[in-house]
Amino acid sequence: MRLLLPVLVLVALMAMLMLRGYVHSEILADHRIQPEASTDKVPEKIIDGGPVIDTRGGKATSLKLPDHRIVLTFDDGPDPTWTPKVLDVLKKHHAHAVFFVTGTMASRYPDLVQRMVDEGHEIGLHTFNHPDLSFQSKKRIDWELSQNQLALAGAAGIRTSLFRPPYSSFADAMDDKSWPVTEYIGTRGYITVVNNTDSEDWQKPGVAKIISNATPKNGKGAIVLMHDSGGDRHQTVQALDQFLPDMTDKGYEFDNLTEALDAPTAHTAVAGPELWKGKAWIFLVQASEHITDVLVVGLSIIGSLVIGRFVLMLLLSGLHARRVRRKDFRWGEPVTRPVSVLVPAYNEAKCIENTVRSLMASEHPIEVLVIDDGSSDGTARIVEAMGLPNVRVVRQLNAGKPAALNRGLANARYDIIVMMDGDTVFEPSTVRELVQPFGDPRVGAVAGNAKVGNRDSLIGAWQHIEYVMGFNLDRRMYDVLRCMPTIPGAVGAFRRSALERVGGMSEDTLAEDTDITMAMHRDGWRVVYAEKARAWTEAPESVQQLWSQRYRWSYGTMQAIWKHRRALVERGPSGRFGRVGLPLVSLFMVVAPLLAPLIDVFLLYGVVFGPTEKTIVAWLGVLAIQVVCAAYAFRLDRERMTHLISLPLQQILYRQLMYVVLLQSWITALTGGRLRWQKLRRTGVVEAPGGPVPRPRAGSESDERRPVG
């Protein structure tokens, strides 16, 4: 289910987007228009006949309207702006009309269709997507008619027998391309309606011209063509408001078509499955409209915020870099006193030796406590067999990482506590750089610079980009804002008194590093970032392991945010994190990533259905912003730019994986599920730059330089 449910959500969103594209004539629409053809095959009685053409029963007949009868017809609606205005004018003058609606518009605005029926107007079909039927197969014609009827059934609970083909005008304009379509439409039970008075053209005529064109000659009956959709129809509404009383004064009546012909109504009520299918269709269309509109607005808002965040990250990261690299920059008096390094380890036999040996090369005096959390692979024995000075092994039954760290804290000798993972290696300068900020008595914790060591694989390269750009650039920004959200478990340091004041490492969440960092902020301590304190960690090498790790991180972060939610209303220096940090973390680590896949969904939709060029340019623009941020982050971390080659692919594939992980975390949180710690399989391939730390030889110079507690 952890894969199925997120995939179903994505598929549902894509289906909603496709449905919206369909009813907006972006998908399956055919905008070709057939040029006029010969009229050799069109019967003379049709060309010279009236505007109502009946080919039902295999016989072609045409009908004219009685004298002094006018049937106003409106095409292409209903339109949310102009149709209500037209209906208001008709109601004002007690006139009826025929609205030839498209299925797309009827599906989007069903309330207007219902209002037409309720106010006594007649409805006709104008196809679903408004194609020129001369180009279409019989199967496509049937589809256009049935979908149009489905929309009518859902909107007003009716069917209709009236039809007007798109791009039609007068009976004498019928040609050899359109006549076969008219004949076929008759076999499907429809009466075709054209017009014999055209009140509009495509050049937006003035009010006087509209009235002049619409006025029948010599008291004859007429079907008047107008439009209530497409472009500015203000003059149409204004002309209609003048035309109706003028013609009424001249003895004309404005009726429905069937009223004018003294025929049974064209409407038939639908019921049963047909009605429910129509209602279901309208519901889905309305849902797609609302959901996609919300998503577009949400994506626009989040996109603006993300771009703003990128700009803020660049500015503040640059400020941070200039500050820490100033020659006169100091945290206070240099910290030279020994520190305790805690290494919680559970089944780290493949990694623990590299980890401990990297610590032995430290340029700062340390003691090392390896807390074996009930390992079954001999992790503790490996460390004990190394026989290294100032390295102690503390054994406990398996109780989890927070318990192991608290056990180490209880056995530590010194006032500054460095914490790292059992699969991580430090550079010789890491501990020294990590503890220097404690020269400032206001600093309670320090975050180091965690880097991916196994970056040769594609997944490793993607995570390398994420660590440098997503984590370390973030930390520089948060450091300047003084609201660092997380001290990485791979490389972090704490003032012992600060840890004890907040109760040590908590087991309340799965992200104990985020939990303790937020607790430090709420207790009034400063949490800072030491970018030169580099640690090399082994990132997951398979999708399954990456999934497990990020699932725990995401869910644990959500737990920590919820646990410390009261920080939002706290005042004073301790409330700064609640006012700034907690909202930023919630927005950009929990909410915004849920909408990230929409970028790719809209990209796919735009590439396939258009506008292709604008879509690609927009996506490349977003990618360019990310490339700039990533390149700047790599420059700050002095990393080679070659790994950025895989950034475009990372944005397409990696983002989907992170989306699924985050959605799964949301589901777990909302359903009250529980998640256990999941041990990742390690290979032990990560080493600090410069190669593995050599094994010490008895009496060697390296032994003499070993720090003593």
N, C-alpha and C positions, 0 to 999 in steps of 0.2 A: 504493500500500500504506500510505502514511503516514496516510491517512484511513480506508481500509478496515479495517485491523487494529484500531485503537481503537474504531471503530464496531461491529465484530464482538464485541469484548470487552463493550461496553455492552449489545448485544443479547443476548449469552449470559447476562450477569448478570440482565437483565430476564426472560429465559426461565426461568432458575433460580428467580427470585423468583415468577414466575407458577406454575411447577410446584409450588413449596412451598405457595403459596396454594391450589392445587387439592387437594393431598393433606391440607391442613388445613381443608378445607371452607369456605374463604373465597371461592373462585371457583367458579361454576356450582353452588353448593349451593342446595337448595330446602328451607327449614325449615318450610314450611306443613304443617299437619295437618288432614286432612279430618274434619269432624264426622260422627258416626254417621248412617247413612242407613237406609232401609227394607231389610228382608230378603225382600221378596216374590219376588225372582228367584233366591234362593239355595236350592238343593235341600234338602229336609228331611233327607235322609240325611247331608248335610254338616254341617248345624246340630246334628243329634243324634248325629253320628258321632264318630270318634276324632280325635286330634291330627295324624295323618299324612294329608295330602290328595294324591291322585294323579289328575291330570287329563291324563296323557299318553294319546295315542291317541284323544282326543276323548271319553273316558269319565271320569266323575267318581266316584271311590271314596274311601273313608276307611278308615283302619286304626287299631286300638287295640293297645296294648301288652299282651303276656301278663301274667298275674298275677305279682306279686312281682318285676317288672322296673321299674327306674327309669332313665330317661335324663336325666341332668343336662345342661342346655343353658345356654350362656353367650353373651350378646349384646354386640355393640358393641366388642369387643376386636380385637386384643390390646392390652392396656394395659401400659406398661413397669413400672408399680409393682405392680398387683394381679394381673395374669395369672400372673407367675412364682410368686406366693404361692398362687394357686389350683392351679397345676400341682404345686407341692410337696405340697399337702394331698392331691390325687388320687393322686400317686405314693406317698405315705406309706401310704394305705389301699388301694392296688392297685385303684383304680377308674378307669373310662374315662368320657369325656363328649364332648359335641358342642359345638364352638365355632363360632358363627355370626359370622364376622369381616366387618368392613367393608374395602373395598379401600383406603381411606385409611390405616387403622391397619396393615393387613397390609403395605402398601408401606413404611411408616415403620419397622416392627419385624418384618422378615422372619425374624429368628432365632427369635422366639417361635413363629411359625407352623411353622417347621421342627421346633422342639422338640415341639409338639403332635403332629405326625405321627410323629416318632421315638418318642414315648412311647405310641403306640397310640390316640390320640384321633382323632375324626372332625371334619372341617372342613365347614362349610356356608357358603353365601353370605348376606350380609346387605346387599347392594348396595354400591356404591362410596362414595357420598356420604351415604347414609342419608336419602333423600327419601321422602316418602309417595307411593308409586307410584300412588295413586288420582288424583293430579294430573298424572301424566306420560303422554306419548305413547308409543306402542310403540317408536318409535325411541330415545327416552330410556331406556326400560326395557331394551332390548337393549344400549344403551351401558353402563348401570349393571352389567348382568350380565357383559358381555365384559371390562370394566375390572376387575371383581372377580376374574374368572378369570385375567386377565393377572397380577394381583398374586399370586395363589396359585401360578401357574406359576413366576414368578420367585422366590418365597419358598421353595417346597417341591417344585417340579417336579410338581405334580398339578393335576387338575381335579376338581370335585365335582358331584354331581347333587342335593345337598340345598340347600334355599333356605328362608329365613324372611324374610318382608317386614317392613320396619320398622313400628313402631307396631302390630304384630299382638299378639293375646293368645290367646283361646280360639276354638275352631271355632264356637261359638254366637254369637260376636261378628262373624262374617263378615257383610257387608252388601252391598247392591247396587253400592257403589262399589269394594269390594275384591274381590268375587267375579270380575268380568271379568278383573282382573289375575291372579288365581290361575289361571283357565282359560288365559290367554295364557302364563303361566309354564310350565304343563304342556306346551304345544305346543313350547316351547324345550327340553324334555327334563328338567325339574326336578320333584322331589317337594317339596311345600310342607309345612313342619313348623310347627305352632303348639304350644300347650301345654294341658295340662288340670290343672296344679297350679302356682299362682303363688306363689313364695316371697318375693316382694318387692313393695313399692309405692314410691311416690315420697316417702314421708314418713320414710325411714330407720328402719324398724321395729327393735325390739330383737332380740337373738339368739333368744329364746324364740319370738317371733312368726314369725320366719323359719322356724324348725324346724317350728312348728305348721302354717304355710301350705304347707310343702313336703311334709308327710307324707301319702301316699296313704291313702285310706279303704278299709277292708274288704279289705286285701291286693291291691287292684287295681294294675295297672301304671300308670305315670305318666311324663309328660314334664314336668320341672320347669324353669321359667324362672328364670334368675339373670342377673346382669350382672357382668362382670369389667372394666368400664371405666365411667368417668364418676362423679366424686365420690369420697367416702370409702367404700371397700368393706371396711373393717376388720371390721365386724360380719358381712358376708357370708362372709369367710374363716373367722372364728371359728365361725359357725354351721355351716359346711360341715365343719369339723374335728370337730364333735360329731355332726352328722347322719349322716355316713357310717358310723361304727362302730355307732351306735344302730340304724340300719336294717339293717345287715348282721346284727346279732344277731337281728333279727326275721325273717330269712330272705330279705331283698331282695338283688338283684344290681344292680350299677351298670355298665351296658354302653353301648357305642355304639348308635346307633339301628339300624344294620343288624345288629349282633349280637343286639339284643333281638328283632328281627323275623326273625332267621334268614335274612337276605337277603344277596346279594353286597355287597361293600364299595362305598361311594359314591365312593371315590377312583379316579381313572384317571391313570396316569402319562402325562406329556407328554414329547415328545422333538422333536428337529429344530427347525425355524424357530419353532414355538410356544414351545418352551423358551427359545430364545435371545432371543426378543422379550420374554419375561417377565424374564429375567435383565437384559436391557438396561434395561427399565423400572425394576427395583429399583435398578440402578446409578445411573440418572439421578436417581431420587428421593433416594437416599442422598447423592449428590453435592450435590443442591440443598439438602438438610437441612444438611449439613456446611458448604457454602460460605456459605449465607445466615446460618447461626449464627455462623460466623467473621466475616462482614462486619458483622453486627449488633454483635457484641462489639467488633470493631475500630472501627466507627463510634462506638460509645459511648465507647470509650477516647479516640479521637482527638477526639470532640466535647467530652469533658471537658477534655482538654488544650488544645484551641483556646479554649474558654471561659475556662479558667485563664489562657491566654496573653493573651486580651483584657483580663482584669482586670489582669494584670501590666503590659500595655502602658499601660493607662489610669493606673495608679498611678505607674509609672516615668516616663511622659511628662509627667505633672503635676509630678513632682519635677524633671525636667529643665528644664521651662519655668520653674519658680520659681527654679531655680539660675542659669540664664543670664540671667534678667531682673532679678536683684538689682542694685541700683545699685552695690554694692561688688564685684560679680563681675569678676575680671580673670584672664586667663591668665598674666599676667606683665607685663613692660614692653611697651608698644605696639610692634608691628612696623611700621616705616615704610620699611625698606630696599626697593629695587626687587626685583621678582620676574620670572621668565621664564614666559611663557604659551605652551604648546605646543598647536598646532592641527593635528592630523593630518587630512589632507583627501584624499579620493579621489572625483573627479567630483562636487564640491560647487559647481559653477558657479552654481546657483540660490540657494545659501545663503551662500556664503563672504563676500560683500560685507557683508551684514547682520551676520555674525559678527564680522568684523574691525572694522567701525565701532562696534559695541557696545563693543569693547575700548578703542577710542580715547577713549571717554567715561569711562574708569575713573577713580575717585578715588584710586587707588593707583598709584605709579610702576611701570611694566611695560615689558618688551620682549616683542614678539610674534614667534613663529617659526611660520610656516605650512609644514608639511612636506607637500609634494605627493607623494603615493604613486603616481606613475605615472598621473596623471589623463589622460584622453583628451578632456576637454571644455573645456580651457583654464582650469582652476581657477587654476593658478599665474599665468598671464598676467593674469587679472582682478585678483589681488592686487597684482602688480607695477605694473599700470597705475594703481592707486589712488594710488601715490606717497606713502604715509603714513610719517611718521617712526617710527623704532623698530619697524618691521615688516619682517621678513626672510622671504624664501622660500627654503626648502631643498628641492631636487628630488632624487628617487631613483626608481629603477625600482620597479615595484609589488612590494612585499614584505610587505604586511599592516600592520595598525595597530600591533602591538607593535614591529615594526622601525622604523616611522615615529617612534614615541615615543622609542625609544632613540637614533635619529638626532638628534632634536630635543634630547634630553638631552645628547648629546655636543657640540652647538653652543650650548647655553644658557650665559649668562654668570653667572647668579646662583644663590644657594644654595637658594632656595625655588622649586619648580617647580609651576606650575599647569597642569593638563591639562583640556582640554575637547574637545567634538566639533565637527566642521566645520559642523553644522547648528544649533548652539546659540548663543544670544545671552545676554550678561551684562547685569545692571543696573550702573549706575555704581558702586554700593557693593559689588558681589559680591566682587571680588578683595580689597578691604580686609577685609571680614568673613571671608573664607575663610582669610586668612593670620594672623589675630590669635592663634589657638591656638598658633602656633609660638613665642609668648612663653614657653611652658612647654618647657624643653629635653627633656622626656620624650616630647613629641608628635612622632611621625614622619610622620603623614599626617592629612588632614582631609577629611571628606566634606561636600559642599555640598548644597543643597536644590534638586533637579531638579524642574521643574514643566512640565506639558504646556502648550504655547502654542496649539496648534490644537485647542481643546476644543469647538468649535461643532458638530461632527458627533457622532452617537451613539457611535461607536467612540472618538472623542476624549474625550467626556464620561466614558465608562467608564474609560479609561486615566487621566484626571484623578483620578477617585475612587481608582483603584489607586495612583497615585503618592502622593497625599496621605495616604491611609489605610494602604495596604499597605507603602509604602516609607519615608515620612518618619516615621510613627508608630513603625514598627519601629526606625528609626535612633535615635530618642530613647531607646527602651528599651535597645537594644544599647549606646548611649553610656553610660548609667548602669551597665549591667552590665560595661562595658569589654571588649566583645567584638564590635565592629562588623565584620560579615562582608564588606561591599562598599563601596568608594568609587566612586560612579557615574562612569562615563567622561565624562559630560556636564559635571561640575563637581567637581573634586577637586584637592587640593594635597599636595605631598610635600616632605619635607626631602631635599635632594639627597644628603647623606651616607647617609641611611637607604636611599634607592633604590640607591645604589652598593653598600652592604653586602649587599643581598639579590640583587644581580646584575641590577638593572634590570627592565624589563618582559619577561616570559617569553612565549614562543610555544608553551608546552606545552599551553595550553588555549585555548578560544574565549572564555572570560570572563577576559580579562587583568586587568580591574579587580578581580574577586573574588580571582584568583590572587595579585596583588601585595598586596592587603589582608591575606590570610591569611599571606603571607610576612612582612609587617611585624609582625604579632602574634607569630609564632614567633621573630622576632629580638628581641623584647622591647620594641618601641615601642608607645606609646599611639596609638590611632586614635580620633578624636573627630568630633563632628557639629557643624557650624556652620549652624544653621537659617536665619540671616539672609542667608547667601550664596546668593542665589537665581539660578538659571539657567533659561532658557526654551528648551525643546527641542521639536523637531517629532516628534510621535509618528506611527507608521504610520497611514495613513488608510484602508487596505483590509484585509480579513480576511487576504488572501494575504501582505501585507507584515507584518502583525502576527504571523502564524504564523511567518514566516521569522525575525523578530527574537526572538520568545520561544523558538523552538526552539533558536536559538543560545545564548540566555541559559541555558535550562534545562540543555542538554547541557554548556555550559561550566561551569556551577556544579557539576554532577556530577563533571566532570573535576577541578575545583579541590578539591572535597571529597576525592576519591580521592587526589589528589596530596599533600595535606596531612594524610592520615589519621593519620600518626605523631604529630600534635599531641595526639591522644587520650591518649597515654601519656607525654607530656613533663611535666616537673616545673618548679617555679619560676614566676616571673611570666610567662614566655613560654608556660607551659602553661595559663594561664587560658582562653585562647581554645579550646584543645582540650577542656577540662573543661566549659565552658559554651557557648561560641559554636558550635562545630562540631556538637555534638548538636542544638542548637536549629535551626540551619540545615538539617541533614539531615532532622530530623523535620518541620519546618513548611514547608520549601521543596521537598522531594523526595518525602517519604512521604505526608504528610497530604493534599496536593492530589490524589493518586491516588484517595482515598476521597471527595473532595468531591462528585462526581456522584451518589454514593449518596444524598445528601440529596434530590436531585431525583427519583431513581428511586423511593425510598420515598415521597416526596410524591405522585408520580403513582399509585403502587400504592394508597396509602391513600385518595386522593381517589376513585379509581374503584371500589375494592373494600371500602373501609372499614377502620377507623373514620374516616369522613370528617372529622367535626368535630375529633376529637382530633389528626388528622394536620395539618389546617390550623392549628390553634392552636399545635402544636409548631413548625411551620415559621415561623409568624409570630413566635413567641418567639425563634427563632434570628435571624430577620431584624431583630427589634427590637434585639438585642444588637449586631448589625453596624451598625445605624443609629446607635446611641448612640456606638459607637467612631468611626464615620465623622464624625458631627457634632462630636465632640470634636477629632478630627484637623483638621477644617476650621476649627474655632475657633482652634486653636493656630497654624495657617498663615494665619489671617485671610482665609479664602476664603469666597465667597458660598455659602450653603447650597442655592441653587436647583438645582445640578447633582445633588444627592442624590435628586431626583425619579426619576432613572433607576436608582437603586440596586437596587430589586427585580428589574427586568429584567436588570440586570447579573448578579445572583446566579444567575439561571436560565440565561441564554445564554452570558455571558462565561466562566462557570465551566466549561462544557462544552468550550469552545475551549481553555482552559488545561489541562484534563484531557487532551485529545487531544494537545496539544503535549508535555506532560510524559510521557505514555505513549510517544509516539514517541521521545522522548529516552532513556527507559529501554530501548526496543527497540534503538536505535542503540548504546547503551552495552553491552548484554548480548550483542549480535551482533558487537561489535568494529567497527562501522561508523565511517566518518570523515565529518566534516562540514566543509565549507569556509565561509569568511566569505561572507556574502551581502549585497550592497549594496542598501539600500532606496532607492526612488525618492523624492526630496524635491521640495517645491514652493516652498520659500523664503518661506512666508507668516508665519513666526513672527517677532515683534518683541518687544522688551522693553516693559513697560508704559510708556505715555507716547508711543508711536509710534516710527518709525524714527529712527536717529541721523542728523542732517543731515550732508551733505557739508561738510567744512571749506573755507573760502575763504582764499586766500592773505592773510596779514596780519591775519586775524580774531583776536578775543579767544580763541576756542577754540584757535587755533594756539599762542598764547602760553602757554596753560595746559597744553599737551601735556606729559606726563611725559618726561623725558630720562633715558636709561639711565645 
